[in-house]
Amino acid sequence: MPSPHRAMLGIIGGTGMADALGALGAGETHRVDTPFGPPAAPVIVVELGGAPVALLSRHGEGHRFPPGKVPYRANVFALKALGVTHVLATAAVGSLREEIRPGELVVPDQLVDRTFRREPTFFDELAVHVEFAQPFCHSLREILLRTPAAARVHDGGTYVCMEGPQFSTRAESDLHRAWGAQLIGMTLVPEAKLAREAELCYAAVNLVTDYDCWRPHPAELGQQELLEEIISNLKATTAAALELIRAAIPAVQSLAASGCGCQESLERAIFTAGSQIHEETRKRLDVLLRRALRGR
């Protein structure tokens, strides 16, 4: 377990990145039991720069879980239970803007939730309302943006999280562009919301694989050639994102494990009176509630 005053980094790997995480090194396997079932995969804790880093495949081994069925609550709870304080997540996306090209990376600063089948909170048994105006941690974003990368990295962008698993219709893609969004994906929600409820600093690196369907694909490309191009972009962005995250790790590890507003997000968010929170709920969610309910 990390020092109580030192950050412990968790990395959630999405499409493409999950397999690449193994390049960060072998480590100790943790099979974590959570009140929300098992996480998508065992958490692998490796040592990098003399400090532990927890690696988790969002979709599980062999990409077992589609976006709508990822055990997001178990994933985030497991990282919190292992002592993680800061999370860097990767996710493949389609671009909604001409200037954000396939093969590039984006560190988003906003998101829009268009999901409707997912459990968005840990707190079904009490009223908890966390601030979420800024869904990504400013400190982590700044580290990612000042770290040199092999690909172009865009600063900011609104990520629309759709339910899927189907891709967008042309009308949906045009709508998302009309909203002013830059990216379309399927996995950062409810992950980012749960990270805030778990008082974790959370930021994302988006891997741009293609343009969403608002932009017609080149007529000369058949379906097979188009798929091969997308896979090639995914491999290139995965390699660039892995290099970026690896280079950012020392700066993340130098952060304090407390002091960021993300890590005090429950401070004024629990509306239920302490006397009305059942003891069983306190025990079951102790990993999440221990700090905020101290003395209540």
N, C-alpha and C positions, 0 to 999 in steps of 0.2 A: 504494500500500500504506500501511496506517496506521502511526503511530508504534508502536514496540515496547512502549511504556508506556501506550498509549491503546486503549480498547476499539473494536472495529469490529463494528457490528451487522449481522446478517443477518435478514431477515424471510421466513418461509416462509408463503405464502398458500394456504389450503385452499379448499374450495368457497365460491364467492361472493367471497372476498377476492382471489383471484388476479387477476381482471380489475380490481378496484378499486385494486390496487397502482400502476397506471399514474398514478393521481392524485397520487402522491408525486413525480412529475416524470420527465422523460426523462433517460437516462443512457447510459453506455457498456456495450455488449453484450459479454459474455464467454462464449465457447463452450469449456468446460473439458473436457479429456480426463481421465478417471479410470481406475484399474485395474478399475473396476466398470461400465465403459461410460459413455455420456453421461448427464448429469442429465436430468430430465424436461423441462427447458426451459433456454434460455440464461439465465445470471445477469445481471441488469441492475444495474449499480452507479451509484447516483445520489449527488449531494452534498446533504446536509441539515445545516444548522447548521454548515457548514464542514467536515464530515467525511463520509467515504464510508459508504453504506449499501447492502448487497447484497440484491436482491430476487429471490425464486425462487418460481415457481408449482409447487406440489407435484405437481399432476396434469398439468402440461404445458399447452401451448397448446391451447385448445379443449377442455379437460378430457379429454385423450386417455387417461390411465391410470386404471383403476379402483383402488380402495384396495389390493387384493392384488397389483397389478402395478406400483405406483409404484416407480421405481428409488431406493429410500431411501438405499442405500449411496452411490450416485453423487451424489445430492443433497447429502448431508451432507459427503462428501469434497470436492466442488466448493467449498462454502462455506469449508471449512477451508483449502483450497489458495489461496483468494483472500485469506486473512488474517483471516477472520471469527473473532471470539472469543466473541460473545454472539449467541444466536438467540432471536427471538420468533416463535412459530408460532401460526397460527390454525386452528381446525377446527370445523366445524358438528357439533352434537350433539343428541341427544334427551334430554329430562329424565326422570329416574327419581323425581323428588320433586315434590310439589304446590307447594312453596314456591319452586322454581326454575322460573320461568315463561318461556314462549316470548317472545322479544324481549329477554331479559336476557343478560348475559355472566357467565362463570365463569372464575376463575383457579384451575385445579385444583392440588392438592398431592399427589395419589396416583393411581396407575393399576393396573389389573389387565390382564394380557396373556392374551387368549383367541384369539390368532391361531395359525395352524398351517402356513401355506404360505409364510412370508416368511423371508428371510435376516436373522437377528437380530444378526449380528456382522460386523465387518471381519476378524476374526482367525481364519480357518479353518486357518492353518498354524502357529499357536502357541497356547499356553494363556494366555488373558487373562481375568481375573475382576474386573471393576470393581465397586465398591460402588454399590448402586442402591436403598438403603433409602429415600432421599429423591430421587425421580426428577426433580424440578424444582428449578432453582436458587433458593435462598432470596433472594438479592440481587435478581434480576430480578423475582421475584414481588412483593417489597416495593415496587419501583418501580411496577409495574403497579397495585398496590392503593392506593397513595397518589396516583395521578394522577387528576384529575377526569375523569369520563366522562359521556356523554349518556344512557347506560342504566345500570340498576342492575348493579353488579358484585359477584358473590358471592366471598367469600374462602374458597377451599378446596373440595374435593370430590374424590371418587374417580371417575376416568374408566375405564370398562370398554372396552377395545378389542377388538371382535369381528372375525372374519375377513371377514364379508360375502361377496359384495356384497349378498346379501339382507338385509332388515331382520330384527329379532328376531321369534321366535314369542312368543306370550303367556306360555308357560311359561318361556322364557328371560328375558323381561322381569321376571316375578315372581321368578325366581331371583336376578337381579342386584339387585333391591330387597332381597331377603332377606339378601344379602351386605352391605348397607349402602351400596351405591354410589349416586352421585348422577347420573351421566352415562353415556351410551352413544354410542360413535362407532367409526370404522373406521381412523383414520389416525395417531394419535400413537405407535403401536408399529409397527415398531421404531425410528422416528425418534428418540424420546427416548433409547433405549438406545444408538443409534449416536452421538448427540451426546455422551453421557457418555464413550464410548470415544474420541471425537475430542477430548476435553478441552475441550468447549465448554460455556459456561453456557447453559442452555436453559429457557425457560418458555413457557407456552401461554395463549392466550385462547380460550375455547370460546364459540361462538355458538349459543345455544339457539334452535332453529327450531320445535320442537314437543314434546309429551309423547310418550314412547315408548308402545308399545301396551298397557302395563299400565292405562292410563287411556283408556277408550273415547272416541272422538271424538264431538262433539255430533251427535245423530241428524239434526238439520236440515241438516247440511252434507253435500252430495254429494261424490263423489271430486274433481270439478273444483274446487269451492269450497274443499275441504280443501287441495288442491295450491296454489291461489292464496294461501291463508292462510299456508302454509309458506314459499312464495317471498317473500311480503311480509315475514314475520318474518326471513328470511335477508337481505333487502335492508336492513332496519332495523338488524339486529345487525352487518352488515358495515360500514355507515356508522359505527355507534357504536364498533366495534372499531378501525376505521381512525383515527378521531379520537383514541381512547385511545392507540394506538401512536404516532401522530404526536406527541402531547403528551409521551409518555414518552421519546422519542428523546434529547433533551438530557441527561436524567439517565443514560440508558444510556451515552451517549458519554463522560460524565464518569467512569465507572468505570475502574479500572485494568485493563489487559489481562492482569494476573496477580495472584495473591493470593487468589483464590477456590479453594476445594477442588475445584470442578468442573474447574478447569484443571490439576489435578495428579492426576487420577483414575487415571492409569496408573502412578503412582509406586510403588505396592506391588501392582500388579495383574498384572504379567507374571511368570508362574510358570516359563516356559521359560527354561532357561539361555542366556545370550548366545551361547555357543559352538554351541548347537543351532539358532540362528535363521539360516537360509540368507541369504547375501548378496543373493540375488535378492529375497527377501522384504523385507529391509531397504530395498532400493532402491525396490521397488514401493510400500511403505507408508511411505516416508520422511516424508511430510507428517504422518502420525499418530504415528510412532515416534521421530522425531528427538530430541525432548527427553528422553523416558523412557529411551532406549537410549544416551544420551551416555556414553561411557566403558565401556560394557558389551560 
